[in-house]
Amino acid sequence: MSAHPQRERVLAYLRRKGRDAPPERVRERVASTLAKLEGVLAEIGPERAASKPDPTTWCVQEIVNHLALSLEPAIVEVHSVIDGAAAGEPIPAGLLDSDAMACAWADAVERLWSAHARFLEALDRAVENDPPLDRTVPALMLIQVEDGSGGTVPLEWVEPLDWKSFAIVAHVHTLEHVDQVRRILERFE
């Protein structure tokens, strides 16, 4: 794959904030972001969580489902890296249960909180065990890049990431969805 400037910026960011950062700082950064999301979601009731701002945008409950579905296999991947086991397949983008709205809001949030706790426990274990950084997880990377005509197009690739960079991807992914939730809530004000 030819090097795209934005791809190179993403990889440089992951090296700086992940691979080259102290393990405790990586864990702290992720924990702070997960807490930020939990704070935003704590203020949302079931009706608001299920309200779609428009037909093509996920509602907050669908975002919560997506985040849980994305984080649950990431927990397994971090443990695999620590244990020196073979990594799994890249976690697909756009994960969403077909019945994401079938469960109660409280249950959807509880599932995400549980995934948050288990992911932080996996990071605690990684900090404690300090696995070699040549043990990697294949991560599906997806960014929007300029298309040359004023618009954007997705740029997608699979990148082998050490556990710290992989954790930073979870941090960034969560931050993007925190912003998405806030934008949705603003549309209803």
N, C-alpha and C positions, 0 to 999 in steps of 0.2 A: 504494500500500500504506500502510495506517495505521501510524504509528510505534508499535512495541511497545517498552516500556522496556528489555527485555533486548537487543533489536536495537540500540537507541540506545547501550547500554553497550558492545556489541561494536564498533560503529563508532567510538565515542570511544576505545576501547582501540587500534584500528588506527591512528587519527590520532596518538595519543600515542606508541605504540611503533613505528609505521611511518612514515607520511607526515611527521610533525614531528621524527622522530629523525634524528640524523646518519647518513648512509649507512653509514659504517664500523661504527657500533653495530648497525645492522640486520643486516649481514653477520655480525658477531661473534656476535650472539644466535642466528642460524640455525645457524652452525657449531657452537656449543656444544651446541645441542639435537641436531643430527645425530650429534655425537661421543658424546653421552649414550646415544642409541639404539644406536650401534655397540658401546659398552661393554657394554650389557645383552645384546645379541645374541651377543657374543663368548663368553659363558659358557654358551650353549645348544647342546646337541648335536642331531643329527638326530632321535633318538627323541622327545626332549622337544618339539622344534619341531613335530613332526607330531601330538602328542597333543592331542586336543580335551578341554577340561574338561567339556563337556556337548554334546549334539547341536546346539544353536543358536548356540554361540559359536565364532568363528573360532579356529583354532589359531595358534601363532606364525608358522608358515610362510605361512599365508594372510594374516596381517597384513603380513608382509614383502612378499609379492606385491602386496597392495593399496597399500602405500606406494610401491613402485617404479612401479606403474601410474599412481599419482596424480602422482608427481614428474616422470616423463618428459615429459608434455606441459607441465608448468609450466616446464621448462627452455626449451622452444620459446617459450612466452609471454613470458618475461623477455627473450629475444633479440629478439622482435618489438617489444616496448616500446622497447628500446634503439635498434633500427633504424627506428622510426617506421612499422613495417608494421602492417597490419590484425590485430587480435587474433582469436584463434580462438573457438571455443565454450567455455562454462564446462566445467570438468573435472567429470564426474559424480561423485556420491557413491557409495560402496559398490562401487567398481571391484574386480573379482576375476576372474582368469583361470579359465575352467572347468577347466583342467588345472593349477591352481596347485600341486598336490601331485605332479605328474608329474616335475618336475625334482629333482635332488639338492639337499639343504639348502645345501651349499656354493655351488652355482650360484645359488640364490635370493638368498643373502646377497651374493654377488659382484655380482649385477645391481643390488641396492639400493645397495651401496657405490659402484658406477659412477655411478648416478643422483645420489648425494650429491655426488660429486666434480664432476660436470658442472653441477649446480645451483650449487655454490659458485663454480665458474668463471664461470657466467653472472652471479652476484651481483658477483664481482670486476669483471667487465666493466661492469656497471651502475654500480658505485661510481666506476670510472674515467671513464665517459662521462657520468654525471650526466644521464640523460634527463629531459626536462620531466615534471613530475608530472601534467600534464593528459593524458598518454598513459596509457591505462588498459587493463586486462584484465578481462573479465567473470568474476567469481568466484562460484561457487555457494556460498552461505553456508547452513549448517545448524546450528541450535542447538536444544536442548531447552528448552522454556518450560513454566511451570506452566499446568495446564489449568483451574484454578479448583476442582477437586474433590480436590486432594491428589496428583494424578498429573502427568505431563508429556506433552507432545505436541511433535512436531518443528515448528519454524518454519523455512521455507526461502525464500530469495530470491536473486536474482542482483544482485550489487553491482559496479559498475565500480571497480577498485582500481588505484592507482599501483603501481609496481614494489616500493616499500618496504613498503606495506601488504600486497601480494600475498605477499611473502617472509615477513611475519609470520604470515600465514595458514598457510603451510607449516610454520613454527615451531610454531604452536599445534596444528596437525593431528598433527605428529610427537610432540609432548609428550603428547597424548591417547593415542596408541598406545603410547608408552613406559609410561604408567600401566596401560594395558590388558595389555601383556605382563607387567608385574610382578604384576598381579592374577592372571593365568593361572598364572604360576609359583608364586605363593603357594598356589594351590589344589592343587598337586601336592606340596607339602611336608608 
